[in-house]
């Protein structure tokens, strides 16, 4: 296991970790919480094969660009139906 980053989010951390299992490398991005002065992994997170990292990076860069450009973002209502785009 190798910790790549600890990102403070006020009520805990977002931790990026590399794991190796059966000669395969995985990326784990998980919320960690503090209890009694120690950090512990939470149940909320994402673990995926490292081969998907370039695709995820590209998607995150695209999301960042949409936000920076102030583009409209679509959404869905409670029934899953598309609703009109909204500005950020």
N, C-alpha and C positions, 0 to 999 in steps of 0.2 A: 504494500500500500504506500502511496506517495501523495501527500497533501499538496495540491497545486495552489489553492487560494482559500482564504477565509474572508468572506465579505460580511461586514457588520451590517445587520439590518435592524438594530435597536433592541428588538426582543429576542435576539438570537443571532445565528450566523447562517449564511449560505456557504456551504463548503463544497469545493470541487476537488475530487479525489480520483486518482487512478488506481485500479485494482487489477491484479493478474490472477486468472483462474484457469487451470488446465491449458497453460501456455497462450491464453487469449487475454487481451487487454480491454478493460472496460472503464468507462467514464461514469462517475457517480456524482450528480449534482443534487445535494440534499439539504434540507433545513435541519439545523442542529439547535437544540435548546439547552439552556444552562440550568443545572440543578445542583445545589450544594457546592457551588464553585467549580463544577466540572461540566463540560459540554458533552451531550449525548445525541446520537443521530435520531431524528424524528422519522415518522412514517411517510412524510411528504417529500417526494423527490423523484429523480429520474435516473435510471441506470441503463446504459446502452453500450453496444460494442464500439470500440474506438474507431472502426472503419467508417462509422456514420458521422464522425466529428466534422469533416469538411462540409458535409451537407447541412448539418446543424449550424455551423458557423455562418454559412451563406444565408440561411434563413434568418438568423439573428441580425446579420448585417442589413438584410432587406427590411426587417422590422424597424431597425434603428433609422434607416433612411426614410421610411414612411413617417415616423414620428418627427424627425428633424424637418422634413418638408411640410409638415402640418397637413398631410393628406387626410381625406375622409376615411373613416373606418366603418365598415358595415357591422351589423350585429343581428341577433335573432331575438325574438320574443320568447316567452315561456314555452310556447308550443313548438319552437324550433323554426318558425317562419321568418323569412328575411324581412327586416324592417329597414327604413330609410337610413342612408349613411349619416353619420354624425361626425362633427369635428371633434378633435381631441379636446 
